[in-house]
Amino acid sequence: MIKIIEMKNLAFLFFMAISTMMIAQENSNSIGPTVGYNHTWISGDGTSAKPGFNAGVVYNNSFMEHWGAGLELKYSMEGAKIDGTDANFNAAYLRLPLRLAYYFGDYGKAFRPKIYAGPSLGFLLTAKSVIGDNKIDVIDSYDRFDIGLMGGIGFNYRIKDQTWLNFDLGYTHGLIDQLKSDAFDSKNRMINANIGVAFGF
């Protein structure tokens, strides 16, 4: 419990630091939809990866020539396959990744590669054990909050004035066991590929 509180505090401090930098600089802003593919699994033995998807909204703020910060709000389908059975664990999270990005190339160029990293907060919406056609609600066995570290690469491409095509390929490494039982290692793991369009303002 103490570790969870400490992680929440670190995420809050990171958010405040990024917010301060955004306020202190002349900056440009953009916002738009994003959709993507998830490849998710759970740490520990006995599970393997399963496909999922995510969709939501991304806000970006470029506060320096090579630096920017972003906040996402996404619905994310996650979970894992249970090895040796026909059972799946299906979970849905409301994800709030907060990232600091470094952009390569000069400001104003149409194509700009990027790298990014930051915390990812997750709020569990549903959790079900699926065996054949049977679905069992198991949300009470899982922690409703998740926090992880995420990082990735991608690019922004200007398709017209004040409109960008964004691509991200990221990895999220969960830090909190999601099962309430201490007997299992059950941290979230996810690789995601997202594409979206951002509109400047």
N, C-alpha and C positions, 0 to 999 in steps of 0.2 A: 504494500500500500504506500509506503514511504517513497519507494522508487517511482511509482506512478505519479505522485505529487511532485517529485523533483523533475520528472520529465515534462509535466505540464508547465512548471515554472520556467524551464529552459525554452520551451516552445513559445511561451508568452514573451520572454526576454528577446528572443529572436525576432518575433513579430514587432515589438516596440522599436528595436534597433533599425529594422528595415523601414518602418513607418517614419522614423525620425529622418533617415537619409532621404526619403521621398519628399518630405516636406521641405527639407533644407535646400534642395536643388531645383533649378529650372528643369522641367521634365516634360515628356510626352506620354500620353495615355492611350490605351486601346483596350477594347473588350469585344468578346465574341464567343460563338459556340465551339465546342470541341467534342469529337467522338473518337472512340478507340477500342482496341482489342486488348483484353487482359489474359495473361498466362499466369495462373495463380496456383500456389500450393502452400502447405503448412510444414513448418520445420519438424524434425523428429522422424522416427521410423514409422512405416506403415501407411504412408500416403504418397500420392503422386499428383502431378499437375493436371489441371482441367482448364478449359477455355472459359472466357467470360467477356463482358464488354463494359464500357463506361461511357457516360455522356454528361455534359454539363456546360459550364461557362467559365471562361478564363479572362482574368484582368491582368494587364501588364503595364508597368510603369518604367520608362527608361529615364533614369535620373542623372546619368552621365553618358559620355560617348560610348563606352564599352560595358557599362553596367546597367542592370535593370532588376526589378523585383516583380514577382507575379503571385497572384492568389487564385486558386481554382476552387470551384464548388461543383463536385461531381457525384453522380449516382454510380456506384461501382459494384458489379456482380463479381463475387470472389468465391473461394472455397477450395476443395480438393477432392480427388478420388480416393476411395479406401481400397488399398491394395488387396488383391485376392478375393474381392467380392464385386458385386454389381452395384454397390452403394456409393453414393456421392454425398459430400457435405456442401450445401449451397448457402452462401451468406451474401447479404446485400449491405453495403456501407454507404453512408454519406461521407465523402472524403473531402478534406480541406488541406490540400498541399500548399505550402508557402515556400517559395523558392527565390534564391538569389542567382542571377544569371550573368555570365560574361559573354559578350558578343565579339566575335572576331570581325575584322574588316572595318573600314572607315564608316562613320555615321553617315547615313544617306545612301549607301550602296543598296542595290535592289536585293542582293543575296547576302545574308549574314549567318554563318554558322554560329552555334552557341553551345555552351556547357552550363549545367545548372545543378544546384543541390539545395537541400533544406529539409525541414521536418514535414511529416504528413500526419495529420490528425484524422482519425476515423471514428464514426459513431454508428454502431451496429443497428440496422433497421430490422432485418429478418435473419433467422438461422434455422435451416431445416436439414434433417437427415432424410435422404431420398433413397429408397430401396424399391426398384421396379416402379410400380404406379403408386406406391405408398409414400406419403410425405409426413414426417413427424416434426412438429415444432420443438426445437431444442434451445431456443434463445435463452431460457433461464439458466442453462448450463455454461453460458459464455459471458465474458466481460463485455459490457456495452461500449467501452471506450478502447481505442487503439491509438498508439503513436509509433511512428517509425521514422527512419531516415531514408530520403530518396535522393537520387541523382540521375543525371542523364545527359544526352546529347541531342542536338536537333538543328533546325535552321528556321529562319524567317525569310520569306520571299515576298517582295512588294509586287502585287499584281496590278495595282493602280494606285493613284494618289490616296493616301490615308487608308489603304486596305492591304492586309498582309495574309499570306498563306503560311500557317505555322505547322511544323512537324516536330514531334518529340518522341524519343525512344528512351524510356526510363526504367529504373529498378527501385522498388521499395522494399526495405528490410525492416520488418516489424520488430519492436523491442519488448512487447508485453505478451505473455502467454494469454491466449484468448479463452482457453478452457479454465474454469474456476478451480478445477482440481490441479494440485501441484504435482501430480503423478505423471503428467505428460508434458512434453515439449510441444507447444502449439502456437508458435509465433507465425504471423502472416508473412508470406513472401509473394512478390508480384513483379512481373515484367509487363510493361504496357507500351503500346505504339499508338499514338494519337495524331490526328490531323484536325485542323480547325481554321477558321477565318477570323481575323481580328480587325475591327474598325476603329480608326483613330478618332480622338476627340480632344 
